[in-house]
Amino acid sequence: MTGYGKAETSIAGKKYTVEIRSVNGKTADVGFKTSQIPREHEHALRKRLIDKLQRGNIDLFISTQQEQEVPECTFNAHLIKKYFSDLQAIFQELEQEVRALDLTAALLRMPEIREVQKRELDPEEWDKLVDTIFKAADNVDEFRLKEGEQLGKDLLSHLNMIELYTKKIEELDPGRIAVVRKRLEDKIADMGNDVTVDQNRLEQELIYYLEKADINEERVRLKQHCAYFRHTLEDEKYAGRKLNFISQEMGREINTLGSKAFHAQIQQLVVKMKDELEKIKEQVLNVL
């Protein structure tokens, strides 16, 4: 969801530079870091940007630069005439001579005689600025696509490792069951001849215990989750939330595999799978 886009336009003698920056976020949060957006247009523009960019903490910056000489302030002629007349009358009453040039210089230093003209964009100019904003948003999407290609490859590399470890666990599983059964039988044999064992009941208990230790369902579900993750990543446009949910389900199956394994090599593979899954979870936060 990280991205950057920039676009420029000229309006009424000013160059407007629009920049949009996006970083990771669970939802879409658009902030206007500019005074160029009229209040009455903020809500509609924010909604359009959310529809366009979907998710992320998004900041919009607009800077301006004067390209042509456009007067931005005027003199209050009525106030200048009044002040000039009043000052002349005061100095005449005091029988003091003062030059008109000196009075004029004093008047020009008085800030209230200047009126700053704050010009607002007319509808056509506003539409042009909005078009520029969405050109910058298009560039954000282009930035995201380029980053997303690399991100997708990285996610698939971790997913491939989880699938590889799952296959290795599948290969080790038959030997694991035989080891678990032998370990139980050895423990019973160590109890000595003083203990009478009902072989039929023992066999039933062994079967029940081995069924509880069976990890076939977890392996099957984990493979299905991996396949669904791959399909979602490759075929869905906005897959970030769904990939996050799928990775959580993968974690549940991996944890159950670890708790039921009772096998050193499988436990090691489970640790490696957890490491790969954590990398996936970190990167999924960057997926739109």
C-alpha positions in Angstrom: 0.0 0.0 0.0 3.0 2.3 0.0 3.0 4.6 -2.9 3.9 8.1 -4.3 2.5 10.1 -7.1 3.1 13.6 -8.4 1.4 15.8 -11.1 1.5 19.5 -12.1 -0.7 22.0 -13.8 -0.9 25.8 -14.4 -4.0 27.7 -13.4 -4.4 31.5 -13.6 -0.7 32.2 -13.6 0.2 29.8 -10.9 1.8 26.4 -11.1 0.1 23.8 -8.8 2.2 20.8 -7.8 0.2 17.9 -6.4 1.9 15.1 -4.4 0.1 12.1 -2.9 1.9 9.8 -0.4 0.5 6.5 0.9 1.7 4.2 3.6 0.3 1.0 5.2 -3.1 1.2 6.9 -5.9 -1.2 7.7 -8.5 1.3 6.3 -8.4 4.3 4.0 -7.5 7.5 5.9 -7.1 10.6 3.6 -5.5 13.7 5.0 -5.3 17.1 3.2 -2.0 18.8 4.0 -2.9 21.9 2.0 -5.2 25.0 2.2 -6.0 24.8 -1.5 -9.0 22.5 -1.1 -12.2 24.5 -0.5 -14.2 23.3 2.5 -17.3 22.6 0.4 -15.3 20.1 -1.8 -13.4 18.3 0.9 -15.9 15.5 1.6 -16.6 14.6 -2.1 -12.9 14.7 -2.9 -12.0 12.5 0.1 -14.6 9.9 -0.9 -13.4 9.8 -4.5 -9.8 9.3 -3.3 -10.9 6.5 -1.0 -12.7 4.8 -3.9 -9.6 5.2 -6.0 -6.9 4.2 -3.6 -8.9 1.8 -1.4 -6.6 1.5 1.7 -3.7 3.2 3.4 -2.8 6.3 5.3 -2.9 8.8 2.4 -1.7 12.4 2.5 -2.4 15.0 -0.2 0.0 17.9 -0.6 -0.5 20.9 -2.9 2.1 23.6 -3.4 1.8 26.7 -5.6 4.4 28.8 -7.4 3.7 32.1 -9.1 4.4 31.9 -12.8 3.0 35.3 -14.0 2.9 38.7 -12.4 -0.7 38.9 -11.1 -1.5 41.7 -8.6 -2.6 40.2 -5.4 -3.3 43.4 -3.5 -4.8 46.8 -4.2 -4.9 50.1 -2.4 -8.0 51.4 -0.6 -8.2 54.7 -2.5 -11.1 56.0 -0.3 -9.1 55.4 2.9 -5.9 56.9 1.5 -7.8 60.1 0.5 -9.4 60.4 3.9 -6.2 59.8 5.8 -4.3 62.3 3.5 -7.0 64.9 4.0 -7.2 64.4 7.8 -3.4 64.6 8.2 -3.2 67.8 6.1 -5.9 69.3 8.3 -4.0 68.4 11.5 -0.7 69.8 10.3 -2.4 73.0 9.1 -4.1 73.4 12.5 -0.7 73.0 14.1 0.7 75.5 11.6 3.3 72.9 10.5 4.3 72.6 6.9 4.6 69.1 5.6 5.3 67.9 2.1 2.7 65.8 0.3 5.5 63.3 -0.6 6.2 62.8 3.1 2.5 62.2 3.9 2.3 59.8 1.0 5.3 57.8 2.3 3.8 57.6 5.8 0.5 56.5 4.4 2.0 53.7 2.4 3.5 52.2 5.5 0.1 51.8 7.0 -1.1 48.2 6.4 -4.8 48.9 6.5 -4.7 50.9 3.3 -3.7 47.7 1.4 -6.3 45.1 0.5 -5.1 41.6 -0.2 -7.2 40.0 -2.8 -7.7 36.3 -2.1 -8.9 34.8 -5.3 -10.8 31.5 -5.3 -10.8 29.0 -8.1 -13.8 29.1 -10.4 -15.6 25.8 -11.3 -13.5 25.2 -14.4 -10.2 25.9 -12.6 -11.3 23.6 -9.7 -12.1 20.8 -12.2 -8.7 21.2 -13.7 -7.1 21.0 -10.3 -9.1 17.8 -9.5 -8.0 16.2 -12.7 -4.4 16.9 -11.7 -5.0 15.4 -8.2 -6.3 12.2 -9.9 -3.3 12.1 -12.3 -1.2 12.0 -9.1 -3.4 9.2 -7.8 -2.9 7.3 -11.0 0.8 7.6 -10.5 0.4 6.3 -6.9 -1.4 3.2 -8.4 1.4 2.7 -10.9 4.0 2.9 -8.1 2.0 0.4 -6.1 1.8 -2.0 -9.1 5.5 -2.0 -9.5 6.1 -2.6 -5.8 3.3 -5.2 -5.8 5.1 -7.3 -8.5 8.1 -7.7 -6.2 5.9 -8.2 -3.2 4.0 -11.0 -4.9 7.2 -12.8 -5.8 8.4 -12.6 -2.2 5.1 -13.9 -0.8 5.1 -16.8 -3.2 8.7 -17.7 -2.3 7.7 -18.0 1.4 4.5 -20.0 0.4 6.6 -22.4 -1.7 8.8 -23.1 1.4 5.8 -23.9 3.5 4.5 -26.2 0.9 7.9 -27.9 0.6 8.1 -28.4 4.4 4.5 -29.8 4.3 5.6 -32.3 1.8 8.6 -33.3 3.9 6.3 -33.8 6.9 4.1 -36.0 4.7 7.1 -38.2 3.9 8.2 -38.4 7.6 4.7 -39.1 8.9 4.5 -42.9 8.3 7.8 -43.4 10.2 6.5 -41.1 13.0 3.5 -43.3 13.7 5.7 -46.4 13.9 8.0 -44.7 16.3 5.1 -43.5 18.5 3.6 -47.0 18.6 6.9 -48.6 19.5 7.6 -46.0 22.2 4.2 -46.8 23.8 4.8 -50.6 23.6 8.3 -50.2 25.1 6.9 -48.3 28.0 4.3 -51.0 28.7 7.0 -53.7 28.4 9.1 -51.8 31.0 6.3 -52.2 33.5 7.3 -55.8 34.0 5.5 -59.1 34.3 3.7 -58.1 37.5 1.2 -56.1 35.4 -1.4 -58.0 33.5 -2.3 -56.4 30.2 -5.5 -57.1 28.2 -4.1 -57.2 24.7 -7.4 -56.4 23.1 -8.0 -53.4 25.3 -4.4 -52.3 24.8 -4.8 -52.5 21.0 -7.9 -50.3 21.3 -6.2 -47.7 23.4 -3.2 -47.7 21.0 -5.5 -47.1 18.1 -7.3 -44.3 19.9 -4.1 -42.7 20.9 -2.6 -42.9 17.4 -5.8 -41.5 15.9 -5.5 -38.5 18.3 -1.9 -38.1 17.1 -2.8 -38.3 13.5 -1.9 -35.1 11.5 -3.3 -36.1 8.1 -6.3 -33.7 8.4 -4.0 -30.8 9.4 -1.7 -31.5 6.5 -4.6 -31.6 4.0 -6.1 -28.4 5.3 -2.8 -26.6 5.3 -2.2 -27.6 1.6 -5.7 -26.3 0.8 -5.0 -23.0 2.6 -1.7 -22.7 0.6 -3.5 -23.3 -2.7 -6.2 -20.8 -1.7 -3.6 -18.2 -0.8 -1.9 -18.6 -4.1 -5.2 -18.4 -6.0 -6.3 -15.2 -4.1 -2.9 -13.5 -4.6 -2.8 -14.2 -8.3 -6.5 -13.7 -9.3 -8.1 -11.1 -6.9 -7.7 -7.4 -7.4 -7.9 -6.3 -3.7 -6.7 -9.3 -1.8 -5.0 -7.9 1.3 -7.6 -8.5 3.9 -8.4 -12.0 2.6 -4.8 -13.0 2.5 -4.5 -11.9 6.1 -7.4 -14.2 7.1 -5.9 -17.1 5.1 -2.5 -16.7 6.8 -4.2 -16.8 10.2 -5.9 -20.2 9.2 -2.5 -21.5 8.0 -1.1 -20.6 11.4 -3.7 -22.6 13.2 -2.9 -25.7 11.2 0.8 -25.3 11.6 0.4 -24.9 15.4 -1.7 -28.0 15.6 0.9 -30.0 13.6 3.5 -28.9 16.1 1.5 -29.9 19.1 0.6 -33.4 17.7 3.8 -34.3 16.0 5.9 -36.0 18.8 8.7 -36.1 16.3 12.0 -34.1 16.4 12.4 -33.6 12.7 8.8 -32.7 12.2 9.0 -30.2 15.1 12.0 -28.6 13.3 10.1 -28.4 10.1 7.2 -26.8 12.0 9.5 -24.1 13.4 10.7 -23.3 9.9 7.1 -23.1 8.6 6.3 -20.7 11.4 9.2 -18.5 10.4 8.1 -18.4 6.8 4.5 -17.7 7.9 5.6 -14.7 10.0 7.4 -13.3 7.0 4.2 -13.7 5.0 2.1 -12.0 7.7 4.5 -9.0 7.7 4.4 -8.6 4.0 0.6 -9.1 3.7 0.2 -5.8 5.6 1.6 -4.2 2.4 -0.9 -5.8 0.1 -3.9 -3.7 -0.9 
